[in-house]
Amino acid sequence: MPSTPLRPTATALARDPIPVELIAALYRASASDFARLVAHMPEYGRARIAAYCVERERLHQLGVRLAATCGEAALVKAAGAEVGAALFAHARSETAEPEAGPLPAPSHLQMIDLSGGATEQAPQGRARAA
């Protein structure tokens, strides 16, 4: 999470009410339905809903997902300069493709004695002598 709280000002949210039915439809939508729902929404409308949702724990991911469809200027206009910029950066970092690399190492390795002996646990980074 960024160090700046993603909480829009009360005046930014009080301009126009946001229909609860629309938020519920977006929350329940599959990826294709989500894309269809937001395709015809103006960018500023998406930014306002993103600013509203991101401050609520249950709707936070929806807010980030919506923010990823908005430009920084729309988010700044909807949520204020500091919060809008932070939300823009947060949405871009959340939706960035992870780099390909090795899988994370397990916390422990399970060692198996191939000669038919018992299984034993070894801490990560330690190998049993053969």
N, CA, C and O atoms as a MOPAC input file, in Angstrom:
PM7 MOZYME 1SCF
protein

 N      0.84500 1    -1.17600 1     0.00000 1
 C      0.00000 1     0.00000 1     0.00000 1
 C      0.89000 1     1.23800 1     0.00000 1
 O      1.95500 1     1.25100 1     0.61800 1
 N      0.45000 1     2.25600 1    -0.68500 1
 C      1.20600 1     3.49200 1    -0.64900 1
 C      1.09900 1     4.14800 1     0.71700 1
 O      0.17700 1     3.86900 1     1.48400 1
 N      2.05700 1     5.02900 1     1.01500 1
 C      2.05100 1     5.68000 1     2.31200 1
 C      0.94300 1     6.71200 1     2.42500 1
 O      0.51100 1     7.02300 1     3.53500 1
 N      0.46600 1     7.25800 1     1.29800 1
 C     -0.62200 1     8.21900 1     1.31500 1
 C     -1.93700 1     7.47400 1     1.46500 1
 O     -2.19800 1     6.52900 1     0.72000 1
 N     -2.77900 1     7.88600 1     2.42400 1
 C     -4.05300 1     7.19500 1     2.56400 1
 C     -4.92900 1     7.44000 1     1.34300 1
 O     -4.96400 1     8.54800 1     0.80900 1
 N     -5.62600 1     6.42000 1     0.91200 1
 C     -6.48800 1     6.52800 1    -0.25700 1
 C     -7.89200 1     6.89700 1     0.21500 1
 O     -8.82900 1     6.11500 1     0.05100 1
 N     -8.03800 1     8.06900 1     0.79100 1
 C     -9.31500 1     8.51400 1     1.33400 1
 C     -9.65400 1     9.86800 1     0.72000 1
 O     -9.00200 1    10.86700 1     1.02400 1
 N    -10.67100 1     9.90900 1    -0.14100 1
 C    -11.03700 1    11.18200 1    -0.73900 1
 C    -11.67100 1    12.11800 1     0.29300 1
 O    -12.16200 1    11.68400 1     1.33500 1
 N    -11.64700 1    13.38600 1    -0.02100 1
 C    -12.25200 1    14.36600 1     0.87600 1
 C    -13.77100 1    14.24000 1     0.80100 1
 O    -14.31700 1    13.75800 1    -0.19100 1
 N    -14.44100 1    14.67800 1     1.85900 1
 C    -15.90000 1    14.60200 1     1.90700 1
 C    -16.52600 1    15.43800 1     0.79400 1
 O    -17.54800 1    15.05100 1     0.22700 1
 N    -15.92000 1    16.57900 1     0.48100 1
 C    -16.48300 1    17.42500 1    -0.57400 1
 C    -16.37800 1    16.76200 1    -1.94300 1
 O    -17.23600 1    16.97300 1    -2.80000 1
 N    -15.34200 1    15.96800 1    -2.15500 1
 C    -15.18900 1    15.28200 1    -3.44100 1
 C    -16.28500 1    14.23600 1    -3.63500 1
 O    -16.73700 1    14.01100 1    -4.75800 1
 N    -16.71100 1    13.60000 1    -2.55000 1
 C    -17.74700 1    12.56800 1    -2.65400 1
 C    -19.15600 1    13.13600 1    -2.58300 1
 O    -20.10100 1    12.50000 1    -3.05100 1
 N    -19.31100 1    14.30700 1    -2.01100 1
 C    -20.64000 1    14.87000 1    -1.80100 1
 C    -21.21600 1    15.54900 1    -3.04000 1
 O    -22.38700 1    15.92700 1    -3.02700 1
 N    -20.45500 1    15.71700 1    -4.08800 1
 C    -20.94200 1    16.42900 1    -5.27700 1
 C    -22.18300 1    15.78100 1    -5.86500 1
 O    -23.17400 1    16.46600 1    -6.11500 1
 N    -22.14700 1    14.50000 1    -6.08500 1
 C    -23.28000 1    13.75500 1    -6.64700 1
 C    -23.35700 1    12.40400 1    -5.96300 1
 O    -22.32900 1    11.78600 1    -5.68800 1
 N    -24.56900 1    11.94000 1    -5.68500 1
 C    -24.67600 1    10.59500 1    -5.08800 1
 C    -24.30000 1     9.51700 1    -6.10100 1
 O    -24.46400 1     9.70100 1    -7.30700 1
 N    -23.80000 1     8.40300 1    -5.60400 1
 C    -23.42800 1     7.27700 1    -6.45600 1
 C    -24.47400 1     6.18200 1    -6.24700 1
 O    -24.70200 1     5.76600 1    -5.11200 1
 N    -25.11100 1     5.70900 1    -7.31500 1
 C    -26.15500 1     4.69200 1    -7.16200 1
 C    -25.60000 1     3.38800 1    -6.58500 1
 O    -24.64300 1     2.81800 1    -7.10900 1
 N    -26.20900 1     2.93900 1    -5.51500 1
 C    -25.79100 1     1.70300 1    -4.86000 1
 C    -25.97300 1     0.51300 1    -5.80300 1
 O    -25.17700 1    -0.42600 1    -5.78300 1
 N    -27.01100 1     0.55300 1    -6.61900 1
 C    -27.27900 1    -0.54500 1    -7.55400 1
 C    -26.13600 1    -0.71100 1    -8.54900 1
 O    -25.78300 1    -1.83200 1    -8.91700 1
 N    -25.56100 1     0.40600 1    -8.98200 1
 C    -24.43700 1     0.34800 1    -9.92100 1
 C    -23.21300 1    -0.26800 1    -9.25000 1
 O    -22.53000 1    -1.10100 1    -9.84600 1
 N    -22.93700 1     0.13200 1    -8.02900 1
 C    -21.80000 1    -0.43700 1    -7.30300 1
 C    -22.00700 1    -1.93300 1    -7.09200 1
 O    -21.07000 1    -2.71700 1    -7.23900 1
 N    -23.23300 1    -2.33100 1    -6.74700 1
 C    -23.53000 1    -3.75400 1    -6.54200 1
 C    -23.33500 1    -4.53900 1    -7.83300 1
 O    -22.78800 1    -5.64200 1    -7.80400 1
 N    -23.77400 1    -3.99100 1    -8.96400 1
 C    -23.61200 1    -4.67100 1   -10.25500 1
 C    -22.13600 1    -4.81700 1   -10.61300 1
 O    -21.71400 1    -5.86900 1   -11.09300 1
 N    -21.34800 1    -3.76500 1   -10.38200 1
 C    -19.90900 1    -3.83500 1   -10.65700 1
 C    -19.21700 1    -4.83600 1    -9.74000 1
 O    -18.33000 1    -5.57200 1   -10.17400 1
 N    -19.62000 1    -4.86300 1    -8.48000 1
 C    -19.01800 1    -5.75400 1    -7.48900 1
 C    -19.23900 1    -7.21400 1    -7.86600 1
 O    -18.34000 1    -8.04000 1    -7.70700 1
 N    -20.43100 1    -7.53600 1    -8.36400 1
 C    -20.76900 1    -8.92100 1    -8.68800 1
 C    -20.37400 1    -9.32800 1   -10.09800 1
 O    -20.45100 1   -10.51100 1   -10.42900 1
 N    -19.96000 1    -8.40500 1   -10.92600 1
 C    -19.71900 1    -8.67200 1   -12.34600 1
 C    -18.48400 1    -9.54100 1   -12.57800 1
 O    -17.47200 1    -9.42400 1   -11.88700 1
 N    -18.60600 1   -10.41600 1   -13.57600 1
 C    -17.43900 1   -11.17500 1   -14.03300 1
 C    -16.54800 1   -10.21000 1   -14.80900 1
 O    -16.92200 1    -9.05700 1   -15.02600 1
 N    -15.38600 1   -10.66900 1   -15.22100 1
 C    -14.44200 1    -9.79900 1   -15.94500 1
 C    -15.06500 1    -9.24700 1   -17.22600 1
 O    -14.91800 1    -8.06000 1   -17.51700 1
 N    -15.75500 1   -10.08400 1   -17.99000 1
 C    -16.35200 1    -9.60200 1   -19.24200 1
 C    -17.53000 1    -8.67200 1   -18.96500 1
 O    -17.70000 1    -7.66900 1   -19.65900 1
 N    -18.34300 1    -8.99200 1   -17.96200 1
 C    -19.46400 1    -8.11500 1   -17.61300 1
 C    -18.95500 1    -6.78400 1   -17.07300 1
 O    -19.53600 1    -5.73700 1   -17.35700 1
 N    -17.87800 1    -6.81600 1   -16.30000 1
 C    -17.28600 1    -5.59200 1   -15.76700 1
 C    -16.85400 1    -4.68600 1   -16.91100 1
 O    -17.14300 1    -3.48900 1   -16.90300 1
 N    -16.16800 1    -5.25100 1   -17.88700 1
 C    -15.70800 1    -4.47300 1   -19.03900 1
 C    -16.88900 1    -3.88200 1   -19.80000 1
 O    -16.82500 1    -2.74100 1   -20.25800 1
 N    -17.96000 1    -4.64700 1   -19.93500 1
 C    -19.14800 1    -4.16900 1   -20.63700 1
 C    -19.81700 1    -3.03800 1   -19.85200 1
 O    -20.27100 1    -2.06000 1   -20.44400 1
 N    -19.88000 1    -3.16700 1   -18.52700 1
 C    -20.51300 1    -2.14000 1   -17.69900 1
 C    -19.74300 1    -0.81800 1   -17.72300 1
 O    -20.35000 1     0.25000 1   -17.79100 1
 N    -18.42300 1    -0.88400 1   -17.66700 1
 C    -17.64300 1     0.35600 1   -17.60500 1
 C    -17.36300 1     0.95200 1   -18.98500 1
 O    -16.92700 1     2.09900 1   -19.08500 1
 N    -17.60900 1     0.18900 1   -20.04200 1
 C    -17.30200 1     0.66900 1   -21.39500 1
 C    -18.05200 1     1.94900 1   -21.74700 1
 O    -17.51500 1     2.80300 1   -22.45300 1
 N    -19.28000 1     2.09400 1   -21.26900 1
 C    -20.09000 1     3.25000 1   -21.63700 1
 C    -20.13700 1     4.31400 1   -20.54300 1
 O    -20.83500 1     5.31800 1   -20.68400 1
 N    -19.40600 1     4.10100 1   -19.46800 1
 C    -19.37500 1     5.08900 1   -18.39000 1
 C    -18.32600 1     6.14500 1   -18.70800 1
 O    -17.24700 1     5.81300 1   -19.20100 1
 N    -18.62400 1     7.40400 1   -18.43500 1
 C    -17.59600 1     8.42900 1   -18.62000 1
 C    -16.45200 1     8.21300 1   -17.63700 1
 O    -16.64900 1     7.69800 1   -16.53700 1
 N    -15.27300 1     8.60800 1   -18.04500 1
 C    -14.09000 1     8.39500 1   -17.20800 1
 C    -14.23100 1     9.04900 1   -15.83900 1
 O    -13.84700 1     8.45800 1   -14.83000 1
 N    -14.77000 1    10.24300 1   -15.79300 1
 C    -14.93300 1    10.92800 1   -14.51000 1
 C    -15.89400 1    10.15500 1   -13.59500 1
 O    -15.68500 1    10.09900 1   -12.38300 1
 N    -16.92600 1     9.57200 1   -14.16600 1
 C    -17.84800 1     8.75700 1   -13.37800 1
 C    -17.15000 1     7.53500 1   -12.78600 1
 O    -17.35700 1     7.19700 1   -11.62100 1
 N    -16.31700 1     6.87400 1   -13.60000 1
 C    -15.54800 1     5.72300 1   -13.09600 1
 C    -14.59700 1     6.16200 1   -11.98800 1
 O    -14.42600 1     5.45800 1   -10.99300 1
 N    -13.98400 1     7.32400 1   -12.16600 1
 C    -13.04000 1     7.82800 1   -11.15600 1
 C    -13.75200 1     8.13800 1    -9.85300 1
 O    -13.21800 1     7.85600 1    -8.78000 1
 N    -14.94400 1     8.71300 1    -9.92100 1
 C    -15.70000 1     9.02200 1    -8.70300 1
 C    -16.07300 1     7.74600 1    -7.95700 1
 O    -15.95500 1     7.67700 1    -6.73400 1
 N    -16.52500 1     6.73700 1    -8.70000 1
 C    -16.88900 1     5.46900 1    -8.06000 1
 C    -15.64600 1     4.80700 1    -7.47600 1
 O    -15.70400 1     4.23100 1    -6.39000 1
 N    -14.52700 1     4.88400 1    -8.18400 1
 C    -13.26800 1     4.32100 1    -7.66700 1
 C    -12.88000 1     4.99800 1    -6.36000 1
 O    -12.49300 1     4.32900 1    -5.40200 1
 N    -12.98500 1     6.32900 1    -6.31700 1
 C    -12.64400 1     7.07700 1    -5.09400 1
 C    -13.56100 1     6.68700 1    -3.94700 1
 O    -13.11300 1     6.57500 1    -2.80600 1
 N    -14.81600 1     6.48400 1    -4.23300 1
 C    -15.77500 1     6.08000 1    -3.21300 1
 C    -15.46400 1     4.66900 1    -2.70200 1
 O    -15.42300 1     4.43300 1    -1.49500 1
 N    -15.24800 1     3.74900 1    -3.62100 1
 C    -15.06600 1     2.34000 1    -3.25700 1
 C    -13.75800 1     2.07500 1    -2.53000 1
 O    -13.71400 1     1.24300 1    -1.62400 1
 N    -12.70900 1     2.75800 1    -2.90700 1
 C    -11.38800 1     2.43800 1    -2.37600 1
 C    -11.28500 1     2.72200 1    -0.87600 1
 O    -10.43300 1     2.14900 1    -0.19800 1
 N    -12.13200 1     3.58800 1    -0.36300 1
 C    -12.05100 1     3.88000 1     1.06500 1
 C    -12.81100 1     2.87000 1     1.92500 1
 O    -12.70400 1     2.89500 1     3.15100 1
 N    -13.56500 1     1.99800 1     1.29800 1
 C    -14.31400 1     0.97600 1     2.03100 1
 C    -13.62400 1    -0.36700 1     1.86100 1
 O    -13.34100 1    -0.79700 1     0.74200 1
 N    -13.36000 1    -1.02200 1     2.97600 1
 C    -12.58100 1    -2.25900 1     2.94200 1
 C    -13.18400 1    -3.30100 1     2.00300 1
 O    -12.45800 1    -3.91600 1     1.22200 1
 N    -14.46900 1    -3.50200 1     2.06600 1
 C    -15.11500 1    -4.52600 1     1.24700 1
 C    -15.06100 1    -4.17600 1    -0.24400 1
 O    -15.02600 1    -5.07000 1    -1.08900 1
 N    -15.05500 1    -2.90600 1    -0.56200 1
 C    -15.08000 1    -2.45300 1    -1.95900 1
 C    -13.72000 1    -1.98600 1    -2.46900 1
 O    -13.61400 1    -1.50500 1    -3.59700 1
 N    -12.68300 1    -2.12500 1    -1.64800 1
 C    -11.36600 1    -1.60000 1    -1.99700 1
 C    -10.86600 1    -2.14600 1    -3.34300 1
 O    -10.42300 1    -1.37300 1    -4.19200 1
 N    -10.93100 1    -3.44900 1    -3.54200 1
 C    -10.42800 1    -4.04300 1    -4.79000 1
 C    -11.22100 1    -3.55500 1    -5.98900 1
 O    -10.65200 1    -3.34500 1    -7.06000 1
 N    -12.53000 1    -3.37100 1    -5.82700 1
 C    -13.34900 1    -2.81800 1    -6.90500 1
 C    -12.87800 1    -1.40700 1    -7.23800 1
 O    -12.77700 1    -1.04300 1    -8.40900 1
 N    -12.59200 1    -0.62100 1    -6.21800 1
 C    -12.09800 1     0.73400 1    -6.43800 1
 C    -10.78200 1     0.75700 1    -7.19300 1
 O    -10.59600 1     1.57100 1    -8.09700 1
 N     -9.87700 1    -0.12200 1    -6.83200 1
 C     -8.58100 1    -0.20000 1    -7.51100 1
 C     -8.78400 1    -0.64700 1    -8.95800 1
 O     -8.13200 1    -0.13700 1    -9.86900 1
 N     -9.68300 1    -1.59600 1    -9.16200 1
 C     -9.97000 1    -2.10100 1   -10.50700 1
 C    -10.54900 1    -0.98500 1   -11.38400 1
 O    -10.16900 1    -0.84300 1   -12.54600 1
 N    -11.46000 1    -0.20200 1   -10.82500 1
 C    -12.02000 1     0.92800 1   -11.56800 1
 C    -10.96700 1     2.00400 1   -11.81200 1
 O    -10.90900 1     2.58100 1   -12.89900 1
 N    -10.14000 1     2.27600 1   -10.81600 1
 C     -9.09700 1     3.29600 1   -10.96300 1
 C     -8.12800 1     2.93200 1   -12.07700 1
 O     -7.57100 1     3.81400 1   -12.73000 1
 N     -7.92600 1     1.65700 1   -12.29400 1
 C     -7.02200 1     1.21600 1   -13.35600 1
 C     -7.56400 1     1.56200 1   -14.74300 1
 O     -6.81500 1     1.55300 1   -15.71900 1
 N     -8.85700 1     1.86500 1   -14.83600 1
 C     -9.45400 1     2.22700 1   -16.12300 1
 C     -9.47200 1     3.74000 1   -16.33400 1
 O     -9.97700 1     4.22100 1   -17.34900 1
 N     -8.92100 1     4.48800 1   -15.37700 1
 C     -8.98200 1     5.95400 1   -15.41500 1
 C     -7.59800 1     6.55900 1   -15.56700 1
 O     -6.59300 1     5.95700 1   -15.18800 1
 N     -7.56600 1     7.73400 1   -16.11500 1
 C     -6.33600 1     8.50200 1   -16.18200 1
 C     -6.11700 1     9.24000 1   -14.86200 1
 O     -7.03900 1     9.39900 1   -14.06100 1
 N     -4.90400 1     9.67600 1   -14.65800 1
 C     -4.56900 1    10.37500 1   -13.41400 1
 C     -5.36700 1    11.66800 1   -13.25800 1
 O     -5.78900 1    12.00100 1   -12.15000 1
 N     -5.57500 1    12.39100 1   -14.33600 1
 C     -6.30600 1    13.66400 1   -14.25400 1
 C     -7.73700 1    13.45500 1   -13.75800 1
 O     -8.22800 1    14.24000 1   -12.94700 1
 N     -8.40400 1    12.41300 1   -14.23200 1
 C     -9.77500 1    12.13000 1   -13.79000 1
 C     -9.80800 1    11.74300 1   -12.32200 1
 O    -10.71300 1    12.15100 1   -11.59400 1
 N     -8.82500 1    10.95700 1   -11.87500 1
 C     -8.77500 1    10.55600 1   -10.46700 1
 C     -8.47200 1    11.74900 1    -9.57200 1
 O     -9.02300 1    11.85600 1    -8.47600 1
 N     -7.60400 1    12.64300 1   -10.02400 1
 C     -7.29100 1    13.84900 1    -9.25500 1
 C     -8.52600 1    14.74300 1    -9.16700 1
 O     -8.80400 1    15.31600 1    -8.11400 1
 N     -9.26100 1    14.86500 1   -10.25900 1
 C    -10.47700 1    15.67800 1   -10.26000 1
 C    -11.53800 1    15.07800 1    -9.33500 1
 O    -12.24600 1    15.81700 1    -8.65200 1
 N    -11.65300 1    13.77100 1    -9.30300 1
 C    -12.68300 1    13.10000 1    -8.50500 1
 C    -12.34200 1    13.02500 1    -7.02500 1
 O    -13.23900 1    13.11900 1    -6.18600 1
 N    -11.07200 1    12.86000 1    -6.68400 1
 C    -10.69900 1    12.58200 1    -5.29100 1
 C     -9.78200 1    13.61500 1    -4.67200 1
 O     -9.47800 1    13.53300 1    -3.48200 1
 N     -9.33900 1    14.57600 1    -5.44400 1
 C     -8.38700 1    15.55300 1    -4.92400 1
 C     -6.98200 1    15.21300 1    -5.39700 1
 O     -6.70400 1    14.09000 1    -5.81800 1
 N     -6.10100 1    16.20600 1    -5.32000 1
 C     -4.75900 1    16.04600 1    -5.89100 1
 C     -3.96800 1    14.91500 1    -5.24800 1
 O     -3.46000 1    14.04000 1    -5.95000 1
 N     -3.85900 1    14.91900 1    -3.95500 1
 C     -3.02100 1    13.93500 1    -3.27000 1
 C     -3.60100 1    12.53000 1    -3.36400 1
 O     -2.89500 1    11.58500 1    -3.71500 1
 N     -4.87000 1    12.39600 1    -3.05400 1
 C     -5.51700 1    11.08400 1    -3.06500 1
 C     -5.62500 1    10.54900 1    -4.48900 1
 O     -5.38000 1     9.36400 1    -4.71900 1
 N     -5.98600 1    11.39700 1    -5.44600 1
 C     -6.10800 1    10.95300 1    -6.83000 1
 C     -4.79900 1    10.43700 1    -7.39500 1
 O     -4.76800 1     9.40800 1    -8.07000 1
 N     -3.71400 1    11.15600 1    -7.11800 1
 C     -2.39800 1    10.71800 1    -7.59500 1
 C     -1.98200 1     9.41100 1    -6.93000 1
 O     -1.42000 1     8.52700 1    -7.57700 1
 N     -2.26100 1     9.29500 1    -5.63700 1
 C     -1.91400 1     8.05900 1    -4.91400 1
 C     -2.74200 1     6.88500 1    -5.43000 1
 O     -2.21900 1     5.78200 1    -5.58800 1
 N     -4.01500 1     7.11100 1    -5.69000 1
 C     -4.87900 1     6.06000 1    -6.21700 1
 C     -4.44000 1     5.64000 1    -7.61100 1
 O     -4.45400 1     4.45100 1    -7.93200 1
 N     -4.05300 1     6.59300 1    -8.43700 1
 C     -3.55100 1     6.28200 1    -9.78000 1
 C     -2.31600 1     5.38400 1    -9.68900 1
 O     -2.23100 1     4.36500 1   -10.37500 1
 N     -1.37000 1     5.76300 1    -8.84500 1
 C     -0.13400 1     4.97100 1    -8.69200 1
 C     -0.44000 1     3.58600 1    -8.12100 1
 O      0.11100 1     2.58100 1    -8.57100 1
 N     -1.31500 1     3.54800 1    -7.13700 1
 C     -1.67300 1     2.26800 1    -6.50100 1
 C     -2.34600 1     1.33900 1    -7.51400 1
 O     -2.03600 1     0.14900 1    -7.56500 1
 N     -3.26300 1     1.87700 1    -8.31700 1
 C     -3.96300 1     1.05700 1    -9.31000 1
 C     -2.99000 1     0.51600 1   -10.35100 1
 O     -3.12800 1    -0.62200 1   -10.79900 1
 N     -2.01500 1     1.32200 1   -10.73400 1
 C     -1.04100 1     0.86300 1   -11.72200 1
 C     -0.12500 1    -0.20700 1   -11.14300 1
 O      0.25000 1    -1.14200 1   -11.85000 1
 N      0.23800 1    -0.08800 1    -9.87600 1
 C      1.11100 1    -1.09700 1    -9.26700 1
 C      0.34700 1    -2.39300 1    -9.00500 1
 O      0.93400 1    -3.47300 1    -9.08500 1
 N     -0.94900 1    -2.31100 1    -8.69500 1
 C     -1.76500 1    -3.50600 1    -8.44100 1
 C     -2.04500 1    -4.28500 1    -9.71600 1
 O     -2.12400 1    -5.51300 1    -9.68500 1
 N     -2.19700 1    -3.58900 1   -10.83600 1
 C     -2.56800 1    -4.25600 1   -12.07600 1
 C     -1.38100 1    -4.56700 1   -12.96600 1
 O     -1.55400 1    -5.10800 1   -14.05800 1
 N     -0.16800 1    -4.23400 1   -12.51600 1
 C      1.02600 1    -4.50600 1   -13.31500 1
 C      1.24100 1    -6.00900 1   -13.43100 1
 O      0.97600 1    -6.76400 1   -12.49600 1
 N      1.71800 1    -6.42000 1   -14.57700 1
 C      2.01900 1    -7.82800 1   -14.79200 1
 C      3.22100 1    -8.22900 1   -13.94300 1
 O      4.24600 1    -7.54700 1   -13.96600 1
 N      3.11200 1    -9.32200 1   -13.19800 1
 C      4.28100 1    -9.75700 1   -12.45100 1
 C      5.36400 1   -10.24800 1   -13.40000 1
 O      5.08300 1   -10.87000 1   -14.42400 1
 N      6.59300 1    -9.95800 1   -13.04200 1
 C      7.70600 1   -10.39400 1   -13.88200 1
 C      7.89000 1   -11.89800 1   -13.74900 1
 O      7.70700 1   -12.47000 1   -12.67500 1
 N      8.25600 1   -12.52600 1   -14.86400 1
 C      8.51000 1   -13.95600 1   -14.84200 1
 C      9.80500 1   -14.20600 1   -14.08600 1
 O     10.79600 1   -13.50000 1   -14.27100 1
 N      9.78100 1   -15.18200 1   -13.26800 1
 C     10.96500 1   -15.50300 1   -12.49400 1
 C     10.75900 1   -16.81500 1   -11.78100 1
 O      9.73800 1   -17.47400 1   -11.97700 1
 N     11.70200 1   -17.20300 1   -10.96400 1
 C     11.56100 1   -18.46700 1   -10.26200 1
 C     10.41800 1   -18.39600 1    -9.24700 1
 O     10.10600 1   -17.33200 1    -8.71200 1
 N      9.81600 1   -19.53000 1    -9.00300 1
 C      8.76700 1   -19.60900 1    -7.99400 1
 C      9.38000 1   -19.38600 1    -6.62000 1
 O     10.54500 1   -19.72000 1    -6.40400 1
 N      8.61600 1   -18.82800 1    -5.68800 1
 C      9.16300 1   -18.63600 1    -4.35200 1
 C      9.49400 1   -19.97900 1    -3.70300 1
 O      8.79000 1   -20.97100 1    -3.89200 1
 N     10.56300 1   -19.98200 1    -2.94800 1
 C     10.99600 1   -21.21800 1    -2.29300 1
 C     10.05700 1   -21.55800 1    -1.14900 1
 O      9.58100 1   -20.65200 1    -0.46600 1
 N      9.77800 1   -22.82000 1    -0.91900 1
 C      8.94200 1   -23.19700 1     0.21900 1
 C      9.67600 1   -22.91600 1     1.52100 1
 O     10.89600 1   -22.75600 1     1.53300 1
 N      8.92600 1   -22.85800 1     2.61900 1
 C      9.54400 1   -22.55400 1     3.90500 1
 C     10.37900 1   -23.72500 1     4.41100 1
 O     11.27400 1   -23.53700 1     5.23500 1
 N     10.09700 1   -24.91600 1     3.93100 1
 C     10.91300 1   -26.07600 1     4.30000 1
 C     10.90900 1   -27.05700 1     3.12600 1
 O      9.99600 1   -27.04700 1     2.30000 1
 N     11.89400 1   -27.86600 1     3.06600 1
 C     11.98100 1   -28.87300 1     2.01000 1
 C     11.71300 1   -30.23800 1     2.61500 1
 O     12.17100 1   -30.54500 1     3.71500 1
 N     10.97800 1   -31.03600 1     1.89700 1
 C     10.72000 1   -32.38200 1     2.37000 1
 C     11.75600 1   -33.29400 1     1.72300 1
 O     11.84400 1   -33.37900 1     0.49800 1
 N     12.53300 1   -33.96900 1     2.55200 1
 C     13.57500 1   -34.84500 1     2.05400 1
 C     13.07600 1   -36.28800 1     2.11000 1
 O     12.55300 1   -36.73100 1     3.13200 1
 N     13.23700 1   -37.00500 1     1.02600 1
 C     12.78600 1   -38.39100 1     0.96900 1
 C     13.99400 1   -39.27500 1     0.76000 1
 O     14.80100 1   -39.04100 1    -0.13900 1
 N     14.11600 1   -40.29100 1     1.59400 1
 C     15.18800 1   -41.26800 1     1.46300 1
 C     14.75600 1   -42.27000 1     0.39700 1
 O     13.84400 1   -43.06700 1     0.61600 1
 N     15.42200 1   -42.22200 1    -0.76300 1
 C     15.03500 1   -43.07500 1    -1.87300 1
 C     15.34000 1   -44.55000 1    -1.64900 1
 O     14.88800 1   -45.39400 1    -2.42300 1
 N     16.08600 1   -44.87100 1    -0.62200 1
 C     16.39000 1   -46.27800 1    -0.34900 1
 C     15.27900 1   -46.94500 1     0.44600 1
 O     15.42000 1   -48.09400 1     0.86500 1
 N     14.14200 1   -46.21800 1     0.66500 1
 C     13.02100 1   -46.82100 1     1.36700 1
 C     12.91600 1   -46.38300 1     2.80500 1
 O     12.07200 1   -46.88600 1     3.54600 1
 N     13.76000 1   -45.45400 1     3.21400 1
 C     13.71800 1   -44.97500 1     4.59700 1
 C     12.57400 1   -43.99200 1     4.81600 1
 O     11.76400 1   -43.75400 1     3.92000 1
 N     12.51900 1   -43.44300 1     5.97800 1
 C     11.45700 1   -42.52900 1     6.37400 1
 C     11.66800 1   -41.14900 1     5.75100 1
 O     12.76700 1   -40.79500 1     5.32300 1
 N     10.59600 1   -40.39800 1     5.71700 1
 C     10.64000 1   -39.01700 1     5.24000 1
 C     11.08500 1   -38.13500 1     6.38700 1
 O     10.67500 1   -38.34300 1     7.52900 1
 N     11.92200 1   -37.14900 1     6.09400 1
 C     12.33400 1   -36.21200 1     7.13000 1
 C     12.23000 1   -34.80000 1     6.61300 1
 O     12.23700 1   -34.58000 1     5.40100 1
 N     12.13500 1   -33.84600 1     7.50500 1
 C     12.03200 1   -32.44000 1     7.15900 1
 C     13.39000 1   -31.78200 1     7.34600 1
 O     14.09700 1   -32.06000 1     8.31500 1
 N     13.74900 1   -30.91200 1     6.41700 1
 C     14.98800 1   -30.14400 1     6.53500 1
 C     14.64600 1   -28.67900 1     6.34300 1
 O     13.82600 1   -28.34800 1     5.48700 1
 N     15.25700 1   -27.79400 1     7.11900 1
 C     15.00500 1   -26.36200 1     6.92300 1
 C     15.46200 1   -25.91800 1     5.54400 1
 O     16.34100 1   -26.52800 1     4.93600 1
 N     14.84100 1   -24.83200 1     5.05800 1
 C     15.18500 1   -24.29600 1     3.74000 1
 C     16.65600 1   -23.92700 1     3.69600 1
 O     17.21300 1   -23.41600 1     4.66800 1
 N     17.26900 1   -24.19000 1     2.56900 1
 C     18.66200 1   -23.82300 1     2.38200 1
 C     19.63800 1   -24.90300 1     2.83600 1
 O     20.83800 1   -24.79200 1     2.58400 1
 N     19.15400 1   -25.92200 1     3.48800 1
 C     20.04800 1   -27.00000 1     3.92300 1
 C     19.76500 1   -28.23600 1     3.09000 1
 O     18.60600 1   -28.59400 1     2.88100 1
 N     20.76200 1   -28.85900 1     2.63500 1
 C     20.61500 1   -30.08800 1     1.88600 1
 C     21.21700 1   -31.23000 1     2.67300 1
 O     22.23600 1   -31.06500 1     3.34200 1
 N     20.59500 1   -32.37500 1     2.59400 1
 C     21.11200 1   -33.54100 1     3.28100 1
 C     22.19600 1   -34.18600 1     2.42800 1
 O     22.05100 1   -34.30500 1     1.21100 1
 N     23.24800 1   -34.58700 1     3.05300 1
 C     24.34700 1   -35.21600 1     2.31900 1
 C     23.88500 1   -36.55100 1     1.75200 1
 O     23.16200 1   -37.29900 1     2.41200 1
 N     24.30100 1   -36.84200 1     0.54000 1
 C     23.89100 1   -38.09000 1    -0.11500 1
 C     24.82000 1   -39.21000 1     0.23300 1
 O     24.63000 1   -40.33600 1    -0.22700 1

